[in-house]
Amino acid sequence: MKIKVVRRFAKGQYREYTEPMVYDIYHKVGVFPLFKKWKIYKSALERNDALEYLSQYIVDLSCKVIIDC
C-alpha cells in the first residue's frame, strides 16, 4: 500500500495569514501498475488527526514502512 500526504493551508472564512495547516491523505489504487492513480481518502485533517490515522498503518498494520520525504 502506498500513501501520500499533502500539506496545505485551509481555505475558508479565515483572516489573511491565519489559515491553519491541514493535511490531505491519498491512497494509490488500481489493479495494474500502469493504471494506478492517487485517490483522496481523507481531507483537511489537522496534524494530530493525520498522525493518528497514519499511526495505524505505520505501527499496527504494516511489517515494512518506507518514508520518502
C-alpha positions in Angstrom: 0.0 0.0 0.0 1.3 3.5 -0.9 0.1 6.5 1.0 0.8 10.2 0.1 0.3 13.1 2.5 -0.1 16.6 1.1 0.2 19.6 3.4 -1.7 22.8 2.6 -3.3 25.8 4.1 -7.0 25.5 4.8 -9.5 27.5 2.8 -12.5 29.2 4.3 -13.5 32.1 6.5 -10.1 32.8 7.9 -8.3 36.1 8.2 -5.4 36.6 5.9 -2.2 34.8 7.1 -4.1 32.9 9.9 -5.2 29.9 7.9 -4.4 26.7 9.7 -2.2 24.0 8.1 -4.2 20.9 7.1 -3.3 17.5 5.6 -4.8 15.5 2.8 -4.2 11.8 2.6 -4.2 9.9 -0.7 -4.0 6.1 -1.3 -2.7 4.7 -4.5 -5.3 2.5 -6.0 -5.6 0.3 -9.1 -5.1 -3.3 -10.2 -2.3 -3.0 -12.7 0.8 -0.8 -12.3 0.0 1.1 -15.5 -3.4 2.1 -14.3 -2.7 3.1 -10.7 -3.8 6.5 -9.6 -3.9 8.5 -6.4 -7.4 8.7 -4.8 -8.1 11.1 -1.9 -9.0 9.2 1.2 -9.1 11.8 4.0 -9.2 15.5 3.5 -8.4 18.5 5.7 -7.1 16.7 8.7 -5.5 18.6 11.5 -1.9 17.5 12.5 -3.0 15.2 15.4 -5.7 13.6 13.3 -3.3 12.9 10.5 -0.8 11.4 12.9 -3.4 9.2 14.5 -4.6 8.0 11.1 -1.1 7.2 9.8 0.0 5.5 13.0 -2.4 2.6 12.5 -0.6 1.9 9.2 2.9 2.5 10.4 2.7 0.7 13.7 -0.2 -1.7 13.6 -0.9 -2.9 10.1 2.4 -2.9 8.2 5.6 -5.0 8.6 7.6 -2.7 6.3 7.3 1.0 6.1 9.3 3.3 3.9 9.0 7.1 4.3 10.4 9.1 1.4 10.5 12.8 2.0 
